[in-house]
Amino acid sequence: MCFEYPVLSSVVKTMTSRRRRPMSGVEVLEQLFHDKDSDDSDIELGDGESDADDEQHVADDQDAVDADDSQLDGEDGGSVLNAGNDDDVAVTTDANDDDDDDADDDDAGVSPIPPKRSRLDDLWTWEKCDKDRKVQPPQLSVNQREELLADIPDDPSPYDFFKLYVTDDLLDLMVRETNRYAAQYIADNIGSLKPHSIVHKWKETDREEMSVLLGLLLHIGLLYKPRLSMYWSTDELFYTPVFSSVMSRDRFLILTRFLHFADNSCCDVSDPNRDRLYKIRPVIDFIKSRCRDVYYPSTELCVDESLVLFKGRLSFRQFIKTKRARFGIKIYQLCTSGGILLDFLVYHGHSSAELMQIPEFSITEKIPITLLQPYLNNGHILFTDNFYTTPRLAHYLLQNGTALVGTVRPNRKNFPKQLASTCLEKGEAEYFYTQFQRVLAVKYRATKDKAQKKQKIVHLLSTVHSNSMENSGKSDKDGTVIKKPSCIVAYNHSMGGVDLMDQQLDSLLVLRKSYKWYKKLFLRLILQCALSAHKLYKLKGGKLDFLNFLHDVCSSLLVRSPKLNQNVKKLDSLSRLTGRNHFPGKRHYEGTGSKRTTKVKQCRVCYARGIRTSKSRPIETTWICKGCPSQPGLCVETNCFEDYHTKVDYSFV
């Protein structure tokens, strides 16, 4: 004998017609014994979704849209998804559906389930680019051209370019904080200092002495010796008179010991939220501001990370196996394709507070956005590697007037999965393009495989290139010209700005082993400023390479030593002591016949010593030094030539 329960059958029929899966027995009983007059007509089942009427629901960003959801409210397809933009997706329902829902609610007391909101991922529609289809990249307007913003003399020297970054304000900061830290240290340890401690010799420093210290630190990188004491050694094999002539050894050691850049009393070391870079924060802020005020860059920019070697104990020390240093302090740098530093961020574990706060963006996406803030909406092209590049970042920068070209990981969010799984032959490329976001995705297989016959595959995103191939400037063993996508050729040409900077700075051994991480970071920043100054010097037509440029900068810094005679300071630099091509020579003759005479010059050493003729005129000579840039006049008979090239202060006999 069979009994039918009309209420139960209607509930089951209604629920099964509205859901994609059958209801469990517990859910059926809950619907059966639920009070229709209760205000709590919404029951969270399974998916945890609310069924309240006349309420717009926002689905989680990880939920997917099912094609059948738009058919839940009727067969006429009354539910429509209005995707007017990337962020807002509205849900509308026809009046006829509302009437049908009311009728169903009277029978079963169950509200309809609204369709889920479309994810941001679903708005990325990628289309394969055939050979006949030509992608036209957007044109970005350039409002400001490359220029040097700071004022320089008409005939600038290398030291003038160096002073664009390392100004007297920075030297005054170093003097003030070094004197303060020395006073604090002596006051705290006055009773525990040993009788022969070098600290007892401390006296306050000034700007001139700090310039000499900076010059010696840079000169150490040009003239490497295993131990610091060897620079002041009098042994014939190690003797370098310039060091002992401008500063004593003990004074150099005590200055480097107390070298400081911030007030320690202003930071609570027990605070877990303290600024971990407080010991060098004033220097970082100063150099960043100078990089922005000195130079406005060209179109091509790049972002990459650099590593300052440090193997001591440090909470934010990083390990990057692909870098030469491997262990050290990581710096995110923005620079031009030629290696001019524009901005940087030092990683210290809590760097997210320094980044732009953009919802839903990851930290690796915020880094280039933060560094690019002064240069947005000016038609720049940013080159990045796969650590930063995402389709979302490319779209965001394009909306802010900046193009992006960068390698990308194929498993990145919104990257076309069909392109990632495509198999290519050697030298073949595949393109996908999204019309709405205007982003081009490229997959290219190189003509040469890696070791063990592994395929060399490159995935890349670009918002400024078309789907075209061009000559790479290389050819295979058969002489055939190798063609690559135009975006990859541009990437190889403009991406290496930070790596080029690291390569040029690694040859200078200025960064000595030290327990103080902030001193090594300070010297690295000074070297980067010197390198950027040299790049600007070359843009203005300079002929010296970086080594000779740094040599002249050191000479200009060292001649400010209080130990040197004033006449020596005004007349020349110290380049005369280090060169190896100093040979005496005669000046050329002028005129012909009876009017044939030779040019004469004042002897520079005799002038500095105050030696004059019987008529109180300067001593003149026809002998000069061909190796010195200014070719000074020097008496050969009175050993002036020898003293000029062997003594720092040649004003004394």
ROVEXKOL-128231 format. One line per 4 residues: number of its first residue (from 0); their letters; for each residue y, x, z of C-alpha. Coordinates in pm, 1 decimal. Each point is the difference from the previous one (the first is absolute). Layout:
# residues N
NUM	A	Y,X,Z; ... .
END
This chain:
# residues 653
0	MCFE	0.0,0.0,0.0; 334.6,151.2,-108.1; 339.4,-56.5,167.8; 325.5,74.8,-179.0 .
4	YPVL	315.0,99.5,176.6; 291.8,-92.5,-228.1; 258.9,200.3,197.2; -211.9,312.5,1.1 .
8	SSVV	-81.4,-29.3,-369.2; 366.1,-49.2,-93.1; 104.2,302.4,206.2; -267.5,217.5,-153.8 .
12	KTMT	85.4,-123.4,-348.7; 369.8,62.4,48.2; -44.5,344.0,153.7; -244.3,121.5,-260.9 .
16	SRRR	224.9,-121.0,-280.3; 292.7,197.4,137.7; -170.5,326.5,96.6; -170.0,268.6,-199.5 .
20	RPMS	-278.4,50.6,256.3; -213.7,-250.0,194.1; 102.6,-73.8,356.8; -215.8,103.0,288.8 .
24	GVEV	-146.1,-248.8,245.8; 252.0,92.9,267.6; 290.2,-63.6,-238.2; -141.1,-340.4,-98.1 .
28	LEQL	-32.9,-103.5,365.5; 356.4,115.5,69.6; 126.8,-218.2,-282.7; -214.9,-292.4,110.6 .
32	FHDK	119.4,-10.4,361.0; 359.6,98.4,-72.7; 264.3,-254.8,109.1; 200.2,-116.9,-304.2 .
36	DSDD	295.9,-101.3,215.4; 37.6,342.5,151.6; 298.1,212.0,-100.1; -226.9,303.7,-36.9 .
40	SDIE	-131.9,-104.4,-335.6; -39.2,359.0,-118.6; -331.4,166.4,68.6; -37.3,372.2,-63.5 .
44	LGDG	-330.4,46.6,-172.3; -163.3,313.0,-128.3; 293.6,155.2,-190.6; 248.5,-70.6,277.8 .
48	ESDA	235.9,-193.7,-229.4; 223.1,-290.5,103.3; -18.3,-332.9,-185.6; 330.5,-152.5,119.4 .
52	DDEQ	182.0,-231.3,-245.9; 336.8,88.4,-155.8; -13.5,361.3,124.1; 32.7,304.4,-224.9 .
56	HVAD	-254.4,265.0,94.3; 33.3,374.2,-48.1; -334.7,165.4,-56.6; -83.3,349.6,110.0 .
60	DQDA	77.2,273.6,-251.9; -366.8,92.4,-20.1; -119.1,-348.5,-102.7; -83.4,-63.5,-364.1 .
64	VDAD	87.4,-306.4,-207.9; -294.9,-206.0,-120.5; 35.5,-178.2,-330.3; -157.8,-318.0,142.8 .
68	DSQL	258.9,-30.8,278.9; 249.4,-159.5,-235.3; -249.2,-283.5,-62.3; -55.2,-96.1,362.4 .
72	DGED	258.0,-276.9,8.3; -109.4,-188.9,-310.1; -132.1,31.4,-347.5; 343.4,-20.0,-161.0 .
76	GGSV	89.8,348.8,118.9; 303.1,-108.2,200.5; 18.3,322.4,205.4; 212.7,264.0,-174.9 .
80	LNAG	71.7,365.4,94.2; 360.3,92.9,-74.2; 12.0,379.9,-17.3; 367.8,37.1,-68.7 .
84	NDDD	23.3,348.9,149.4; -203.1,262.7,179.0; 54.9,-130.1,347.3; 10.0,-380.2,-1.7 .
88	VAVT	-285.4,-223.3,-110.6; 66.4,-371.6,55.8; -260.0,-277.5,15.4; 93.7,-346.7,-138.7 .
92	TDAN	-204.3,-318.7,-4.7; 47.5,-315.1,-208.2; 67.7,-337.2,162.0; -322.2,-145.4,-139.3 .
96	DDDD	-196.8,260.8,185.6; 179.9,-90.6,321.3; -104.8,-362.3,-43.2; -357.9,101.6,-61.0 .
100	DDAD	8.6,222.5,304.5; 131.0,-283.4,215.5; -282.2,-221.3,-115.7; -253.6,267.3,78.3 .
104	DDDA	155.1,60.5,340.0; -38.1,-364.7,88.3; -369.0,23.7,-78.8; -86.9,336.4,146.4 .
108	GVSP	298.9,122.2,203.3; -9.4,340.0,-167.7; 302.4,172.0,-154.5; -35.9,180.9,-334.2 .
112	IPPK	-21.6,381.2,-5.1; 300.6,149.3,-180.8; -61.5,275.2,-254.6; 42.3,358.0,115.9 .
116	RSRL	312.1,194.0,-86.7; -28.5,252.7,-280.1; -6.5,363.7,106.7; 251.7,256.1,-123.4 .
120	DDLW	-291.3,179.9,-167.7; -68.4,-298.2,-225.2; 349.5,23.6,-145.8; -83.8,337.3,-156.5 .
124	TWEK	-135.1,-89.7,-342.0; -110.0,306.5,-192.2; -53.7,-8.1,-375.2; -168.9,262.8,-207.0 .
128	CDKD	226.5,171.2,-250.7; -154.6,17.9,-345.6; 94.7,263.2,-252.8; 220.9,-246.8,-184.9 .
132	RKVQ	195.6,-100.3,310.3; 295.3,220.1,90.8; 128.9,-16.8,356.2; 378.4,15.0,30.6 .
136	PPQL	97.3,146.7,339.0; 314.5,-131.2,170.1; 325.0,190.2,-49.5; 170.1,113.7,322.1 .
140	SVNQ	372.3,65.9,20.2; 129.3,336.9,127.8; 326.5,-29.5,194.8; 43.1,355.2,131.3 .
144	REEL	-84.8,325.1,-174.7; -118.1,330.4,141.5; 285.0,187.0,164.2; 93.6,242.6,275.3 .
148	LADI	189.4,-204.0,259.7; 126.7,286.0,219.3; 295.1,223.2,-80.6; -65.2,364.8,-84.6 .
152	PDDP	229.8,288.6,-103.3; 74.0,73.0,-364.3; -220.2,309.7,-2.8; -262.5,-85.8,266.0 .
156	SPYD	-232.2,258.8,147.9; -355.5,-65.5,121.9; 135.6,-15.9,354.1; 239.8,-280.4,-100.3 .
160	FFKL	-293.9,-212.9,-114.8; -194.3,81.4,315.4; 297.3,-113.9,211.6; -20.2,-342.7,-163.5 .
164	YVTD	-306.2,-68.6,216.0; 29.5,244.6,291.1; 358.8,-54.8,105.0; 196.6,126.8,298.5 .
168	DLLD	-68.3,-331.3,175.2; -370.4,76.8,6.6; 66.9,351.6,129.7; 224.0,-142.2,274.0 .
172	LMVR	-277.6,-240.8,97.7; -245.1,288.2,28.8; 246.8,204.0,206.2; 76.9,-286.0,238.0 .
176	ETNR	-360.4,-99.8,66.9; -124.7,359.5,24.1; 260.6,85.3,262.8; -78.2,-320.3,189.6 .
180	YAAQ	-375.4,56.8,0.1; 42.1,362.0,113.9; 222.3,-111.6,289.3; -248.9,-269.3,101.3 .
184	YIAD	-293.8,240.8,-16.6; 171.7,267.4,207.9; 111.9,-256.6,260.1; -352.9,-138.5,35.4 .
188	NIGS	-173.0,340.1,15.7; 255.0,220.9,170.2; -232.5,81.6,288.5; -317.1,58.6,-202.7 .
192	LKPH	132.9,240.8,-263.5; -138.1,351.6,7.5; 247.0,286.6,56.0; -50.0,142.2,-348.2 .
196	SIVH	-4.8,-335.7,-181.8; 192.4,-13.4,-324.5; 158.9,-324.7,121.2; 234.3,200.8,223.9 .
200	KWKE	167.5,134.2,-316.0; 100.6,-342.5,-120.8; 356.9,-70.6,-95.5; 138.5,-292.9,-192.1 .
204	TDRE	-10.7,14.3,-377.8; 250.4,-111.5,-264.0; 8.9,-114.4,-362.8; 15.6,348.7,-153.1 .
208	EMSV	-297.2,122.3,199.4; -197.5,-313.5,-88.7; 70.1,66.4,-367.9; -136.5,352.3,39.3 .
212	LLGL	-310.1,-137.1,174.3; -58.0,-245.6,-283.5; 47.1,277.9,-254.4; -252.8,222.0,178.0 .
216	LLHI	-255.4,-282.5,15.4; 33.4,-53.5,-375.2; -6.4,373.7,-69.1; -326.5,30.5,193.2 .
220	GLLY	-159.2,-221.9,-264.4; 121.4,233.4,-275.5; -115.4,316.7,174.3; -325.7,-71.4,181.0 .
224	KPRL	-133.1,225.0,277.4; -299.3,-72.0,223.8; 199.0,11.7,325.6; 357.2,-93.0,80.1 .
228	SMYW	59.0,324.9,184.7; -60.9,193.3,-322.6; 327.4,-127.9,-144.1; 184.4,206.6,262.1 .
232	STDE	-237.1,295.2,-15.5; 146.5,345.4,-69.4; -323.2,123.4,-152.0; 56.7,124.8,-353.3 .
236	LFYT	-271.4,-229.1,-136.9; 151.9,-316.7,150.6; 366.5,87.5,42.6; 230.6,-279.5,-118.7 .
240	PVFS	354.0,82.9,113.3; 150.8,-338.7,-74.4; -170.0,-169.7,296.4; 113.5,241.0,270.4 .
244	SVMS	346.2,21.9,-155.9; 79.8,-371.8,25.4; -191.5,-96.5,317.2; -204.5,174.6,266.1 .
248	RDRF	-365.0,-81.9,45.2; 34.7,-141.3,351.6; 286.6,-221.0,-105.0; -203.2,-136.0,-290.9 .
252	LILT	-296.3,-76.2,225.0; 202.4,-176.5,266.7; 186.7,-208.8,-259.1; -323.5,-113.2,-163.0 .
256	RFLH	-141.2,-78.1,344.1; 286.0,-230.9,97.6; 61.3,-141.2,-348.1; 38.2,-374.1,50.5 .
260	FADN	130.2,-305.6,-184.0; 15.7,-283.9,256.6; 73.2,-63.2,366.0; -326.2,-24.1,193.4 .
264	SCCD	161.5,-196.1,282.3; 65.0,-295.0,-231.4; -369.4,-72.6,-53.7; -252.4,-133.0,250.8 .
268	VSDP	-326.3,180.8,-75.0; -196.8,-253.9,204.5; 108.3,-288.7,-224.1; -286.4,-79.4,-243.6 .
272	NRDR	248.3,-156.6,-245.2; 228.6,302.8,-16.0; 98.8,158.4,-327.1; -257.2,272.2,-57.0 .
276	LYKI	240.8,185.2,-225.2; 286.6,3.6,249.3; -2.2,382.5,18.1; 102.1,23.3,-365.1 .
280	RPVI	133.8,-348.0,-72.3; 367.4,112.1,-32.6; -97.4,255.7,-264.7; -209.6,-254.2,-190.8 .
284	DFIK	280.6,-256.7,-5.1; 256.0,261.6,-103.9; -203.1,138.9,-290.7; -89.6,-349.2,-123.0 .
288	SRCR	366.0,-95.2,-9.2; 90.5,320.9,-184.8; -269.4,-63.5,-261.4; 154.3,-338.6,-75.2 .
292	DVYY	361.6,123.8,1.3; -42.0,315.2,-208.8; -180.0,-118.8,-313.8; -85.2,-316.8,-189.8 .
296	PSTE	-328.5,41.2,-189.4; -108.3,-52.6,-356.5; -228.2,-282.4,-114.4; -342.4,145.9,90.1 .
300	LCVD	-89.6,2.4,370.9; -329.6,57.0,178.8; -144.3,-61.0,347.4; -273.7,212.6,149.4 .
304	ESLV	-102.9,150.1,331.8; 39.2,361.2,107.3; -163.8,185.8,288.4; 166.4,258.5,225.0 .
308	LFKG	-261.8,236.6,137.3; -50.2,-36.7,375.6; -327.9,44.2,185.9; 125.9,-33.8,355.9 .
312	RLSF	-33.5,-296.7,231.4; 192.8,-295.3,-135.6; -66.9,-370.9,28.8; 102.3,-79.4,-359.1 .
316	RQFI	-158.3,300.0,-169.9; -166.6,-102.3,-326.0; -289.6,128.1,-208.6; 16.8,-20.2,-380.1 .
320	KTKR	-279.8,189.6,-167.1; 170.1,6.8,-341.4; 304.9,186.5,134.6; 13.7,373.4,32.7 .
324	ARFG	94.9,-11.0,369.1; -260.2,-271.7,79.6; 127.9,-34.6,359.2; 357.4,-68.9,94.0 .
328	IKIY	296.7,-236.9,3.6; 7.7,-251.6,-282.7; 326.3,-78.9,-178.2; 47.5,-281.6,-250.2 .
332	QLCT	252.2,127.8,-252.8; 208.5,-154.9,-274.4; 122.3,251.5,-255.1; 83.4,32.9,-366.2 .
336	SGGI	-256.2,110.9,-255.3; 163.8,344.5,14.7; -44.1,36.3,377.5; 343.0,-91.4,147.0 .
340	LLDF	-48.1,-160.8,340.9; 160.2,-346.0,36.3; -150.3,-149.4,314.5; -300.1,39.9,227.8 .
344	LVYH	-189.5,-152.4,291.8; -186.5,207.8,258.1; -323.0,-164.8,113.1; -27.0,-15.1,379.9 .
348	GHSS	-251.6,-277.6,68.2; 261.2,-272.9,61.0; 174.4,19.9,-334.3; -25.6,-372.0,-78.5 .
352	AELM	320.5,-69.1,194.3; 195.3,216.3,-247.4; -129.4,-190.5,-303.6; 141.0,-308.6,-169.4 .
356	QIPE	-137.4,-312.5,163.0; -142.0,-198.1,-293.1; -258.3,-268.7,85.1; -354.3,44.1,-136.3 .
360	FSIT	72.1,350.6,-132.8; -215.2,286.4,122.9; 141.1,320.4,145.3; -85.1,200.6,-311.6 .
364	EKIP	202.4,-248.9,-205.5; 294.7,7.9,239.0; 32.3,380.9,-13.5; 128.0,24.8,-360.8 .
368	ITLL	209.2,-314.5,44.3; 172.0,152.3,304.4; 65.2,332.1,-171.1; 136.2,-173.2,-311.3 .
372	QPYL	254.9,-223.7,174.1; 313.8,191.4,-114.9; -130.6,18.8,-358.3; -118.6,-355.8,-72.4 .
376	NNGH	144.1,-208.8,-284.5; 101.6,303.1,-204.2; -280.4,33.2,-253.6; -191.4,281.2,169.7 .
380	ILFT	-366.7,64.2,-78.6; -214.2,74.4,304.7; -322.6,197.5,-36.7; -261.6,-35.3,275.0 .
384	DNFY	-365.2,80.4,55.5; -277.4,-239.6,98.3; 87.2,27.3,370.2; 306.1,-220.1,-54.6 .
388	TTPR	-46.2,-185.4,-330.6; -91.3,-370.6,4.7; 75.3,-282.6,-244.7; 209.8,-169.3,265.8 .
392	LAHY	213.7,312.9,45.8; 51.9,27.4,-377.1; 113.0,-362.3,-19.4; 232.4,35.8,301.3 .
396	LLQN	171.3,310.4,-137.3; 41.7,-160.6,-341.8; 175.1,-294.3,163.9; 237.7,254.9,157.1 .
400	GTAL	88.3,177.7,-322.8; -241.7,293.5,37.1; -304.5,81.9,-212.2; -329.0,134.4,133.7 .
404	VGTV	-259.0,226.2,-160.3; -292.6,106.1,214.1; -371.4,46.8,25.4; -175.5,-279.5,184.9 .
408	RPNR	-333.1,-58.4,166.2; -204.4,-256.1,-193.8; -87.2,-192.4,317.1; 362.9,-73.3,81.3 .
412	KNFP	98.1,-360.5,57.2; 107.3,-184.1,-318.2; -128.4,276.5,-229.0; -195.4,-150.0,-294.5 .
416	KQLA	-367.9,18.8,88.2; -103.4,-35.2,-361.7; 187.7,319.6,-85.0; -149.6,184.7,296.7 .
420	STCL	-352.7,-79.7,-120.2; 63.5,86.0,-366.6; -205.0,287.9,-143.8; 187.7,239.4,-227.7 .
424	EKGE	-86.7,279.8,-235.9; 164.5,341.1,16.7; 366.7,-13.6,-96.2; 4.6,-381.4,2.7 .
428	AEYF	252.7,-216.9,186.0; 7.1,-367.0,98.3; 310.6,-205.2,87.0; 58.4,-317.4,198.7 .
432	YTQF	336.7,-169.9,39.5; 135.4,-273.9,222.2; 279.8,-190.5,-168.3; 158.4,-149.8,311.1 .
436	QRVL	20.5,319.4,209.2; 43.7,224.4,-309.8; -239.5,267.0,126.3; -223.5,204.0,-230.9 .
440	AVKY	-339.8,120.5,126.8; -167.1,289.3,-180.5; -345.2,153.0,18.0; -58.3,327.9,-181.6 .
444	RATK	-297.2,232.6,-27.3; 78.6,365.9,-61.4; -155.6,189.9,-287.7; -154.5,248.2,244.6 .
448	DKAQ	-221.9,-107.3,286.2; 7.0,146.9,346.8; -269.7,218.9,149.6; -359.8,-124.3,-15.8 .
452	KKQK	94.4,-222.5,-296.8; 194.8,-243.3,215.5; 242.3,-215.4,-192.9; 367.1,73.6,48.6 .
456	IVHL	156.8,-345.4,23.5; 368.8,-71.9,65.9; 136.7,-339.5,107.1; 376.0,-39.3,-24.6 .
460	LSTV	273.4,-262.1,33.5; 330.1,4.8,-185.8; 298.2,-231.9,-35.2; 190.5,211.4,-251.3 .
464	HSNS	-255.7,96.1,-267.4; -172.3,-182.8,-284.0; -366.5,5.6,-97.2; 33.6,295.2,-236.4 .
468	MENS	-159.4,341.7,-42.7; 185.5,324.6,-65.8; -75.8,367.7,-45.8; -60.8,184.2,324.1 .
472	GKSD	84.6,340.8,-144.3; -360.8,117.9,34.7; -292.6,20.8,-237.6; -376.2,16.3,38.5 .
476	KDGT	-230.5,281.1,-112.7; -5.9,-141.5,-354.0; 379.0,10.3,-27.1; 42.7,-376.1,20.6 .
480	VIKK	313.2,-108.9,183.3; -81.2,-184.2,322.6; 178.7,-331.7,39.5; 62.7,-167.4,333.1 .
484	PSCI	177.0,-318.1,110.5; 374.8,54.0,9.4; 17.8,-92.7,368.5; -252.7,273.4,90.2 .
488	VAYN	194.6,261.2,-199.0; 318.5,-97.1,184.6; -183.2,3.9,333.5; -132.6,353.0,-56.4 .
492	HSMG	348.3,118.0,-93.0; 201.0,-150.8,287.3; -230.9,-43.3,297.6; -19.3,358.1,127.8 .
496	GVDL	340.8,30.4,169.2; -131.6,24.0,357.3; -292.7,223.0,-96.6; 238.8,228.7,-187.6 .
500	MDQQ	214.4,25.3,311.4; -302.1,89.5,215.0; -112.4,258.7,-250.9; 337.0,175.9,-2.2 .
504	LDSL	35.4,-3.1,378.4; -351.8,120.4,77.7; 81.9,342.1,-144.4; 261.2,53.7,273.8 .
508	LVLR	-156.8,97.2,333.0; 288.5,-121.1,213.2; -215.6,-230.3,215.2; -139.1,237.7,260.9 .
512	KSYK	-270.0,-101.3,243.6; 160.6,-190.7,286.1; -95.3,-228.8,286.0; 313.4,-208.1,-57.2 .
516	WYKK	-59.9,-245.7,-280.7; 363.5,-102.9,-30.9; 107.1,357.4,-81.2; -245.6,20.1,-288.5 .
520	LFLR	113.9,-339.0,-126.0; 363.0,109.5,23.7; -62.3,312.5,-208.7; -188.9,-205.9,-257.5 .
524	LILQ	292.8,-241.0,-33.6; 243.0,291.8,-37.9; -218.1,146.7,-275.1; -8.8,-334.7,-180.0 .
528	CALS	379.0,-16.9,20.0; 21.5,353.0,-144.5; -234.8,-97.5,-283.1; 199.2,-315.2,-77.2 .
532	AHKL	318.9,208.0,1.3; -159.7,236.6,-251.3; -91.5,-294.8,-225.9; 363.0,-114.6,4.8 .
536	YKLK	108.0,357.8,-66.8; -218.5,3.4,-312.4; 140.9,-336.7,-112.2; 347.3,155.4,6.5 .
540	GGKL	-107.9,287.7,-222.2; -115.8,256.6,256.3; -221.2,284.2,-123.0; -169.6,121.9,318.9 .
544	DFLN	-353.1,-100.5,87.4; -82.6,-136.0,344.7; -92.1,338.9,147.4; 328.7,164.3,-99.8 .
548	FLHD	189.2,-314.9,94.2; -144.1,13.2,350.7; 74.7,373.0,10.0; 371.0,-65.2,-58.5 .
552	VCSS	2.0,-279.4,257.2; -149.7,232.1,262.2; 256.4,266.6,-82.7; 286.5,-245.8,43.8 .
556	LLVR	-138.0,-113.3,335.8; -62.7,349.1,134.8; 344.0,138.3,-78.6; 144.0,-244.6,254.4 .
560	SPKL	-144.3,215.0,277.0; 253.4,103.3,266.8; -150.7,350.0,-4.0; 123.9,72.3,-352.0 .
564	NQNV	341.9,137.8,-80.8; 247.1,-252.4,-140.2; 58.6,204.0,-316.5; -372.7,-1.3,-73.3 .
568	KKLD	-7.8,-377.6,34.5; 272.8,-51.9,-255.8; -112.3,248.8,-260.9; -363.1,-62.0,-75.0 .
572	SLSR	-332.2,-148.7,100.9; -308.8,174.0,126.4; -185.6,-11.2,-329.8; 80.3,371.0,-40.4 .
576	LTGR	-254.6,88.0,272.0; -308.6,-165.6,-144.8; 6.7,59.0,-375.7; -193.3,280.3,-168.7 .
580	NHFP	205.9,48.3,-317.0; 306.9,167.4,149.3; 93.0,299.5,-216.5; 340.5,164.2,-51.7 .
584	GKRH	165.4,-22.0,-338.4; 327.2,78.7,-174.2; 244.4,-263.7,-117.1; 62.2,-34.6,-373.6 .
588	YEGT	291.8,170.8,-172.0; 284.9,-192.0,-157.2; 215.5,88.3,-298.9; -39.2,276.5,-256.7 .
592	GSKR	143.5,343.6,-61.1; 270.6,111.7,238.1; 7.2,-343.8,163.8; -368.4,10.2,86.5 .
596	TTKV	-22.6,-68.2,372.6; -260.4,-123.9,241.4; 21.2,-294.7,235.0; 10.7,76.5,370.2 .
600	KQCR	-79.6,-209.9,304.2; 85.0,26.0,364.1; -276.5,154.0,207.3; -121.4,-281.3,217.7 .
604	VCYA	-123.6,221.7,281.6; 316.3,208.2,14.5; 208.6,-317.1,7.5; -203.6,-139.3,291.2 .
608	RGIR	37.6,326.7,190.7; 374.6,4.4,-55.1; -0.2,323.0,-200.0; 303.6,33.4,-227.8 .
612	TSKS	153.6,259.1,-228.8; 302.2,214.6,90.9; 218.7,-274.6,-147.3; -172.6,-268.9,214.4 .
616	RPIE	-183.1,-143.5,-295.9; -366.5,-108.1,-3.7; -258.2,251.1,-113.6; -102.6,-67.0,-361.3 .
620	TTWI	-315.6,112.3,-178.7; -174.7,-42.2,-333.5; -343.2,-31.6,161.6; -145.8,-346.4,51.2 .
624	CKGC	-333.1,-155.1,102.9; -164.0,-166.8,-297.7; -250.6,-190.1,215.8; 251.7,-191.6,212.3 .
628	PSQP	130.5,-327.1,-148.2; 367.4,95.7,44.4; -55.1,364.9,-109.2; 216.9,145.0,280.1 .
632	GLCV	171.9,335.3,-27.2; -169.5,263.8,217.8; 68.1,370.5,43.6; -310.0,202.2,-71.3 .
636	ETNC	135.7,337.4,120.3; 77.4,-121.7,354.5; -327.3,-193.6,59.9; 176.6,-335.5,-25.6 .
640	FEDY	-267.8,-119.4,-240.3; -276.9,83.7,246.3; 174.8,-150.7,302.3; 78.9,-320.5,-189.5 .
644	HTKV	-367.7,-65.7,-73.8; -150.7,110.2,332.2; 243.5,-113.0,271.2; 78.8,-356.7,89.8 .
648	DYSF	338.3,97.0,141.0; 116.7,281.3,-226.4; 353.0,0.3,139.4; -98.3,268.9,250.2 .
652	V	-71.8,359.6,-102.9 .
END
